[in-house]
Amino acid sequence: MNLKIRKQEIGNRKWNFSVTSISIAVLIFLSLIPIFSKAQGIAAYSDYRDAFIVFDRGVFQQLEYMKVRNFKPGGNTLAYVDNTGEFQIYYNGRKYHQLYSTDMFSYFNTNYLVAYKVAQVLYVFEKGKSQVVSYYCNEYYVGDSIMAYYDETSYNLGVYYNGVNMPIESSLLSSPKTVRVGSNVLAYVNQSGYFKIFYHGELTQVDETTPVSFESGRDIVAYVDGYQKYFHLFYKGQLAQVDVNLPESYKVGFGNMAYIDYDGNFRVFSNGATRRLISQRPDFFEVKGNMIIYGYNSEFRAFSNGESHLIDDIMPKEYKLSNDGVAYLDINGILKFYYKGTVNLISHEAVTKYFIYNDVVLYLLGTNTWKVWWNGTSY
């Protein structure tokens, strides 16, 4: 992968979004659209004997007979520190022993990468293989398929992406001031206050002024510039102006965004176009992955696939959000999972606790019975 660097001035825009929802669907044809493998089917728990169990796409497997110290499921991996302090990664049916964790150890697990650091040495695990990314790393930032890091000996800001490890900016006297790493895009403000975005092997200098705010998702970065205070989007390699007024709030996901505009309208950006969902502020809204959920007039609603859907006509007691669904306890305490447009009844019995890992719902009945719902089946 060769790094391409370009400079984009704020005043030179090719597309403008208006508050009347002008479509920019022409962007959809761009060749920069990535292909992501479906990440799903991993969950883990300790049973009543403290044995550590992994659920992997319909199959249960005991990985440890003693209670583990901590664990983090990802899209296709399970990373954990076992009872003896050894760091392990489960992937594709087998365990990969990595190293002994110390007080200077940290790790993150995403849908596609496991990043871990011992002292100053930074590693990445992807597709069954580990490699050293940096021997002198003091800070790192991890997304689903991208990892950025600052090397304090070379003064380089580096990126691991698509199997390639490379520097993207050198001669930095300090780490970036602010970093927002998304699923496959990196946005940051360097030591000079320049706002830059790395996406698909290309580094774009967006502005020489530090933005007021910015957030990264997949294929998308939303930001308010620091000069005119206009609201902008970086979407699939292109820049566009959303509004000349600051939004009240905004959140981004996988190529989508929800925001409350200056006038209090609730709007979404999806499939290359903006639209107004309601002309008032919602009670709340959240964005994660492909999901935009919000509450309005006591209704629990979702926006996905270009449409607003009613999940439940009464707000749930609580909920947990994933990239493609939301698990929640309804007003009667019944566990349900709204997934790809359908509400699934997970358990008729009251649950003690529950978790959601991508497309897997893990829940506890009573004090020692763990159950799993995945791909339309209860296990």
C-alpha positions in Angstrom: 0.0 0.0 0.0 1.5 3.3 -1.0 0.7 6.4 0.9 -0.8 9.2 -1.1 -0.9 12.7 0.4 -3.2 15.5 -0.8 -4.2 18.8 0.6 -7.9 19.9 0.6 -8.7 23.5 1.3 -11.9 24.2 3.3 -13.1 26.7 0.8 -13.0 24.4 -2.2 -16.0 22.1 -1.8 -17.4 19.9 -4.5 -20.7 19.0 -2.9 -23.0 20.8 -0.5 -25.6 19.3 1.8 -28.4 21.6 2.6 -30.8 21.4 5.5 -33.4 20.5 2.9 -31.7 17.1 2.4 -30.0 17.3 -1.0 -28.9 13.8 -2.1 -25.3 13.1 -2.9 -25.9 9.5 -3.9 -23.4 10.1 -6.8 -20.8 9.3 -4.2 -21.9 5.7 -3.9 -20.2 4.7 -7.1 -16.8 5.5 -5.7 -14.3 2.7 -5.9 -13.2 3.4 -2.3 -16.0 1.3 -0.9 -14.4 -1.4 1.3 -15.5 -5.0 1.5 -15.9 -6.2 5.1 -16.3 -9.8 6.0 -19.2 -10.5 8.3 -18.0 -10.5 11.9 -20.3 -12.4 14.2 -20.7 -15.4 16.3 -18.3 -15.0 19.2 -19.2 -14.8 22.9 -17.6 -15.9 26.2 -18.4 -16.4 29.8 -17.3 -18.2 33.0 -19.7 -20.9 34.2 -20.7 -21.7 37.8 -17.5 -23.7 38.2 -15.4 -20.8 36.9 -14.5 -22.7 33.7 -14.1 -20.3 30.8 -16.3 -21.1 27.9 -16.3 -19.7 24.3 -19.3 -19.8 22.0 -18.2 -19.7 18.4 -20.9 -19.8 15.7 -23.0 -22.5 17.3 -20.3 -24.5 19.1 -19.3 -24.3 22.8 -15.7 -25.0 23.8 -14.0 -24.9 27.2 -10.8 -22.9 27.0 -9.7 -22.8 30.6 -10.8 -24.7 33.7 -9.9 -21.9 36.1 -11.4 -18.4 36.2 -9.7 -16.0 33.8 -8.6 -12.5 35.0 -10.3 -10.6 32.1 -11.5 -11.1 28.6 -12.6 -9.1 25.5 -14.6 -10.8 22.7 -14.2 -9.3 19.2 -15.8 -10.0 15.8 -13.9 -13.2 15.1 -11.5 -13.5 18.0 -11.5 -13.7 21.8 -8.6 -12.2 23.7 -8.1 -12.8 27.4 -5.6 -13.1 30.3 -5.8 -16.5 31.9 -5.5 -17.4 35.6 -1.7 -17.5 35.5 -1.4 -14.1 33.8 -0.7 -15.4 30.3 -2.3 -13.5 27.4 -4.2 -15.7 25.0 -6.0 -15.2 21.8 -8.7 -17.6 20.5 -9.2 -17.6 16.8 -10.8 -20.0 14.3 -11.1 -22.9 16.8 -7.7 -22.7 18.5 -5.7 -20.8 21.1 -2.7 -18.7 20.2 -0.4 -18.1 23.2 1.1 -14.6 23.1 3.0 -13.6 26.2 2.9 -13.0 29.9 0.9 -9.9 30.9 2.5 -7.4 33.3 1.5 -4.2 35.0 2.6 -2.4 31.8 0.3 -4.5 29.6 -2.9 -3.4 27.7 -5.0 -4.8 24.9 -8.0 -4.1 22.7 -10.1 -6.4 20.6 -12.2 -5.2 17.6 -14.1 -6.8 14.8 -10.9 -7.6 12.8 -7.8 -6.8 14.9 -6.4 -7.5 18.4 -3.9 -4.8 19.5 -1.8 -5.3 22.6 1.2 -3.5 24.1 3.8 -4.6 26.6 5.9 -1.8 28.0 6.7 0.2 24.8 6.3 -2.7 22.3 3.1 -2.7 20.3 1.7 -5.8 18.6 -1.1 -6.6 16.3 -2.9 -9.9 15.7 -4.8 -10.4 12.5 -6.0 -13.5 10.7 -4.1 -15.9 12.9 -0.7 -14.1 12.9 1.0 -11.6 15.3 3.6 -9.1 14.5 5.4 -6.2 16.1 4.1 -2.8 14.9 6.4 -0.6 17.0 9.2 -1.1 19.5 8.9 2.3 21.0 5.2 3.2 21.2 3.8 5.5 23.9 0.3 5.9 22.5 -1.9 3.9 20.2 -5.5 4.1 18.9 -7.5 1.1 17.6 -10.5 0.8 15.2 -12.1 -2.3 13.6 -9.5 -2.6 10.8 -7.1 0.2 11.5 -4.6 1.1 14.2 -2.6 4.3 14.6 0.4 4.8 17.0 3.0 7.4 17.9 6.7 6.2 17.9 8.6 8.4 20.4 12.0 7.5 19.1 11.4 8.2 15.4 8.8 10.9 16.0 6.6 9.3 13.5 2.8 8.8 13.5 2.3 5.3 12.0 -0.7 3.3 10.8 -1.3 -0.4 10.5 -4.0 -0.9 7.9 -4.9 -3.7 5.5 -1.9 -5.8 6.6 0.6 -3.0 6.0 2.5 -1.1 8.7 3.7 2.4 7.6 4.5 5.9 8.8 2.0 8.6 7.6 3.6 11.7 9.3 7.1 12.2 10.4 9.1 14.8 12.4 6.4 15.2 15.1 7.8 16.4 18.3 4.9 15.0 20.2 1.9 12.7 19.7 -1.2 14.2 18.0 -3.3 16.6 20.1 -6.6 14.9 19.4 -7.3 11.5 17.7 -10.6 10.0 16.6 -10.2 6.5 15.1 -13.2 4.9 13.4 -13.8 1.5 12.0 -11.6 2.2 8.9 -10.7 5.9 9.1 -8.3 7.9 11.2 -8.9 11.7 11.9 -6.5 13.7 14.0 -5.1 17.1 14.8 -1.3 17.2 14.8 1.1 19.3 16.9 0.7 22.3 14.6 -3.0 22.2 14.8 -3.6 20.9 11.3 -6.6 18.6 10.8 -5.9 15.5 8.8 -7.7 12.3 7.7 -6.2 9.0 6.7 -8.5 6.8 4.6 -7.7 3.9 2.2 -4.0 4.7 2.0 -4.5 8.4 1.4 -3.7 11.2 3.9 -5.7 14.3 3.4 -4.9 17.6 5.0 -8.4 19.0 5.6 -7.7 22.2 7.3 -4.9 24.3 8.9 -7.2 25.2 11.7 -8.1 22.9 14.5 -11.8 21.9 14.3 -14.3 22.7 17.0 -15.2 19.0 17.2 -15.0 15.8 15.0 -16.0 12.2 15.1 -15.0 9.2 13.0 -17.0 6.1 12.0 -16.7 3.8 9.0 -16.1 5.6 5.7 -17.2 8.9 7.4 -15.9 11.7 9.5 -18.2 14.5 10.7 -16.6 17.8 11.9 -17.3 21.5 12.7 -14.4 23.6 11.3 -12.6 26.0 13.5 -12.8 29.0 11.3 -16.3 29.5 10.0 -17.9 27.0 12.4 -19.6 25.2 9.5 -20.7 21.6 9.8 -19.0 19.2 7.3 -18.7 15.6 6.3 -15.8 13.6 4.9 -17.6 10.7 3.2 -15.8 7.9 1.2 -12.9 10.2 0.3 -14.9 13.3 -0.5 -15.6 16.5 1.5 -19.0 18.2 1.7 -20.7 21.0 3.7 -23.7 19.9 5.7 -24.8 23.1 7.2 -23.6 26.7 7.8 -24.9 26.4 11.4 -23.4 24.4 14.2 -25.5 21.3 15.1 -26.6 20.8 18.6 -25.2 17.3 18.6 -24.1 14.6 16.2 -23.0 11.0 16.2 -21.6 8.8 13.4 -21.6 5.1 12.6 -21.0 2.9 9.6 -21.4 5.4 6.7 -24.3 7.0 8.6 -24.9 9.9 11.0 -27.6 11.3 13.2 -27.7 14.9 14.4 -29.9 17.6 15.8 -29.6 20.7 13.6 -29.5 24.4 14.7 -33.3 24.6 14.6 -33.9 21.5 16.7 -34.8 19.1 13.8 -33.6 15.5 14.1 -31.9 14.5 10.9 -30.0 11.5 9.6 -27.4 10.9 6.9 -27.6 7.5 5.2 -26.8 6.0 1.8 -25.3 9.3 0.6 -28.3 11.5 1.5 -29.7 13.5 4.4 -33.3 13.6 5.5 -35.3 15.0 8.4 -36.8 12.3 10.6 -38.8 14.5 13.0 -39.1 18.3 13.3 -38.4 18.2 17.0 -35.7 16.9 19.3 -35.9 13.3 20.2 -35.8 12.2 23.8 -32.4 10.6 23.1 -30.5 9.1 20.2 -27.5 6.8 19.7 -25.5 5.6 16.8 -23.5 2.4 16.6 -22.5 0.6 13.4 -25.5 0.4 11.1 -27.9 1.2 13.9 -29.5 4.6 14.7 -31.9 4.4 17.6 -33.9 7.1 19.2 -36.9 7.7 21.5 -39.8 10.0 20.7 -43.2 10.3 22.3 -42.4 7.3 24.6 -41.7 5.1 21.5 -38.5 3.2 21.0 -37.5 3.5 17.3 -34.6 2.6 15.0 -33.5 4.0 11.6 -31.9 1.5 9.3 -31.9 0.6 5.6 -33.3 4.0 4.8 -36.4 3.7 7.0 -37.6 4.4 10.5 -38.9 1.4 12.3 -40.9 1.1 15.5 -39.1 -1.3 17.9 -41.5 -1.0 20.8 -44.4 1.4 21.6 -43.1 1.8 25.2 -39.5 2.7 26.1 -37.7 -0.3 27.5 -36.3 -0.5 31.0 -32.8 -0.8 29.6 -31.0 -1.7 26.3 -27.7 -2.6 24.9 -26.7 -1.6 21.3 -24.6 -3.5 18.7 -23.6 -2.8 15.2 -26.8 -4.4 13.7 -29.3 -4.7 16.5 -30.3 -3.7 20.0 -31.1 -6.1 22.9 -33.5 -4.8 25.5 -35.7 -5.6 28.5 -39.3 -4.5 27.7 -41.7 -3.0 30.3 -42.4 -6.5 31.6 -38.7 -7.4 31.9 -38.8 -9.8 28.9 -35.5 -9.9 26.9 -35.9 -9.1 23.2 -33.5 -8.5 20.4 -34.3 -6.1 17.5 -32.1 -7.4 14.7 -32.2 -6.3 11.0 -35.8 -5.1 11.2 -37.3 -7.9 13.3 -38.0 -8.1 17.0 -37.0 -11.5 18.3 -38.2 -12.8 21.7 -35.1 -14.2 23.3 -36.4 -15.5 26.6 -39.9 -16.0 28.2 -38.2 -16.2 31.6 -36.8 -13.3 33.5 -33.0 -12.9 32.9 -30.5 -12.1 35.6 -28.1 -10.3 33.2 -27.5 -10.1 29.5 -24.8 -9.0 27.1 -24.7 -8.4 23.3 -21.6 -9.2 21.2 -22.2 -8.2 17.6 -24.9 -10.6 16.5 -24.8 -12.8 19.7 -27.0 -12.3 22.7 -25.6 -13.9 25.9 -27.9 -14.1 28.9 -28.1 -15.6 32.3 -31.1 -17.4 33.8 -31.1 -17.7 37.5 -27.6 -18.0 39.0 -25.8 -20.5 36.8 -27.6 -21.1 33.5 -26.0 -19.3 30.6 -27.9 -19.2 27.3 -27.0 -17.9 23.8 -29.1 -16.6 21.0 -27.4 -16.5 17.6 -28.6 -16.6 14.0 -32.2 -17.2 15.0 -31.5 -20.1 17.3 -31.2 -20.4 21.1 -28.4 -22.6 22.5 
